[in-house]
Amino acid sequence: MTEPGRRAFSVAVYARRGARVLVIAHRRLATWLPIGGELEAGETPLEAAIRELREETGLAGAFRPLVGALEGVPDGLIGYEEHPAGSKGLHLNFVFVTEVTAGADVTPNHEFAAWRWVDRGELADLASPLNVRQFGYLALDAQFA
């Protein structure tokens, strides 16, 4: 149950390599998700996205402006969504896409046991929440300026 009034700002990061995005098998939530986590005090959503990608995978991404993005929109921001997160309250989630270098190895942290680079077809068949698949398509379709 969502704790009334509690809000947690978070990020989700779709690391993209060509026509594939990275998803992880989240241990605690037992589902496939993008990389992500909560913002730390004083951190912007973009700073959190860069940090979470590095902390959770060891990867560094190129967060760049997107074609058609409005002035002032953080580089790589593809959307925003809200979802209940149990005792953490309502997650206010900023969703990013970033390009990562081909050949760079994922170094998993304790939050996930497995990972996959999935294409559109695999994303459609992924056992994950609908918004994970929908944002995955947006990440695959995003064009960097």
N, C-alpha and C positions, 0 to 999 in steps of 0.2 A: 504494500500500500504506500502511496506517495505521502510523504510528510507535508502537511499543509504549510504553504508559505516558503518552504526551503527551495532555493534555486542554486544550481551548479552550472557554471559556464564550462563548456567543453569543446573539444575539436575532434574532427574525424579527418584522417588524411588518406587519400587514395594515391599511393605511390604508383606511377604509371611507367611502364617500360614498353615502348612501342604500342601494340594493340592489346596489352594486358595490364591488369591492375593487381596489386597485392592485397590478399585477404588473409586473415589469421584465424585459427581455431582458438577462440578465447576460452581459457580454462574455466573460469568462474561462471561465465554466462552460457557456456556450452553451445555456441553458435559461431558462424563465420562472420567476421566483422572487418572493417578497415582498421588501420592503426589509429589510436586516439587516446584521449584522456582529458582530465580537467585542467583548466588554466590555473597557474600559480599566482599568488598575490603580485600585483603590479605588472603582470605579463599581458601582452596583446594576444589576440587569437593567432596571428601569424607567428609570433615568437613561440607560442605554445605548440603550434603545428610543427615547426622546425625542431623543437626540443623533443616532442613525442616521437617523431620519426626516428631521430638519432637514438634516443633512449631505448625504444622498443625493438629496433631492427639493426642499429648500427649504420643505417643508410643516411646519406646526405642527398637532399633533393634540390632541384632548381625551381624555386617558387617564382613564377614569372607572371606578368600581367596577362590577362586573357583578352582575346578579341571581343570587342563590344562592351567591356567592363566600364562602368561609370567611374568618373574621377573620384579618387579617395577610397575605392574598393581595394582591400588588401590583395596583393599578388596571389593568384591561384585560388581565390575564393569562388566556389561554384554554387554555394547555397547555404541555407540555414534551415534548421528544423528543431522542433521541441519534442521531447518524449519523456514519459515518467521513468524514473530510475530508482524505484523502491525507496529505501530510507534516505537516499541522497536527494530526494525531491524531484523537481523538474529539471532535466538537462536542457540547457539552451545551447544548442550545438552548431558550431560553425564548421562547414565542410569545405575541405581544400583538395586540390589536385596538384601534384608535383611530378616532374620528370626525374627519374633516377638513372644513373649510368648503367648501361648494359654490362653484365658480367660482375657487378658488385654483389657480394654475398650478403644474405640476410643473417644477422647474428641475433637470434631470438632472446628475449628476456623471459622472466618467470611467468608472464601473463598468458603466453600461448605455447601450445605443444607442437603445432604444425602450422605451415603456411603454404599458400599456393599463389601462383601468378595465373589469373583467369582471364579469358577473352569473353566476348559478348555471349557466346553460346553457353559457356561454362557458368557465367554469371547468372544467366536465366535459370539454370538448374540448381543453383546454390541454395542450400538449406540455411537461409538467413532471413531476417526481417525484410519486408518489402522495400522499406526506405533504403536499406543497404544496397539492394539491387538497383533501385532507381537512381541513386546518387552514383553508383558504379557506372551506369550508362552515361550520365552527364560527364563523369571524369574521362571516360573513353572518347567522348565526342568533343570535349573542350579543346579549343584552339588557342595556343599561346601567341601573343602579339609579337 
